[in-house]
Amino acid sequence: MKQYPRIAELKSVTKLPLKKRFTSNFELLEQNRVLLVDAGIEHFKPGTRLEGIIRRLDFEGKDGLIIYGTAYRPLFREPLATVSGEKAVALAEAQYA
């Protein structure tokens, strides 16, 4: 089982030739490549930060199994804050109406 990071940085991008676009998405993943989604090719440049999301990768026939997996898109929002260490949190007493 492969594990993919939630946040990644793009090293290189290649648009597949028309013949290879109809290969299985799993063949690409086996070659240590990832699927890029939700943006045009002009948004993918080396160094672009990417976020992993869950997408439908394949399905088997009309009534078959639907297979989901990780695809990547440009990171649209940077994390707002990172939490380090523990801080005390004040809790209010429960109030009932």
C-alpha positions in Angstrom: 0.0 0.0 0.0 1.4 3.4 -1.0 1.0 6.5 1.1 0.8 9.9 -0.4 1.4 13.2 1.5 -1.4 15.7 2.1 0.8 18.6 1.0 3.5 18.2 -1.7 5.7 20.3 -4.0 5.6 19.8 -7.7 9.0 18.7 -9.2 8.0 18.5 -12.9 4.9 18.3 -15.0 4.4 16.6 -18.3 1.2 16.5 -20.4 0.6 12.9 -21.5 0.4 12.2 -25.3 -3.1 11.4 -26.5 -2.2 7.6 -26.7 -1.3 7.4 -23.0 -4.2 9.5 -21.8 -6.5 6.4 -21.9 -4.2 4.3 -19.7 -5.4 3.3 -16.2 -4.9 5.8 -13.5 -3.3 3.0 -11.5 -0.6 2.5 -14.1 0.4 6.2 -13.6 0.5 5.7 -9.8 2.6 2.6 -10.1 5.2 4.7 -12.0 5.4 7.1 -9.1 3.4 9.8 -10.9 0.3 11.5 -9.6 -2.9 12.9 -11.1 -3.3 16.6 -11.3 -6.9 18.0 -11.2 -9.0 21.2 -10.8 -6.7 23.6 -12.7 -5.3 24.2 -16.2 -1.8 23.1 -17.2 -0.7 26.7 -16.9 -1.2 26.6 -13.1 1.2 23.7 -12.7 4.8 24.9 -12.6 7.8 23.4 -10.8 7.7 24.5 -7.1 3.9 24.8 -7.0 2.6 23.6 -3.7 -0.1 20.9 -4.0 -2.7 19.5 -1.8 -3.9 15.9 -1.9 -7.7 15.3 -2.3 -9.8 12.3 -2.8 -11.2 11.7 -6.4 -12.9 8.9 -8.3 -10.0 7.2 -10.2 -11.8 4.4 -12.0 -15.0 2.3 -12.1 -15.7 -1.1 -13.3 -18.7 -1.1 -15.7 -22.3 0.1 -15.2 -23.0 -1.7 -12.0 -19.4 -2.3 -10.8 -17.0 -1.1 -8.2 -16.1 2.6 -7.9 -12.4 3.2 -7.0 -11.3 6.3 -5.2 -7.8 7.5 -4.6 -5.5 10.5 -4.1 -5.2 13.2 -6.8 -3.5 16.6 -6.4 -4.5 20.2 -7.1 -2.7 23.6 -6.5 -2.9 24.6 -2.8 -5.5 27.3 -2.9 -5.2 28.3 0.8 -2.1 28.1 3.0 -2.8 26.9 6.5 -3.8 29.8 8.8 -1.8 28.7 11.8 0.2 25.9 13.3 -0.2 24.9 16.9 2.8 24.0 18.8 2.8 23.0 22.5 -0.2 22.7 24.8 -2.1 25.7 26.0 -4.7 25.8 28.8 -8.3 26.4 27.6 -10.8 28.1 29.9 -14.2 26.4 29.8 -17.5 28.1 30.7 -20.0 26.3 32.9 -22.9 24.6 31.2 -25.9 26.8 30.9 -29.4 25.4 30.5 -32.5 27.2 29.3 
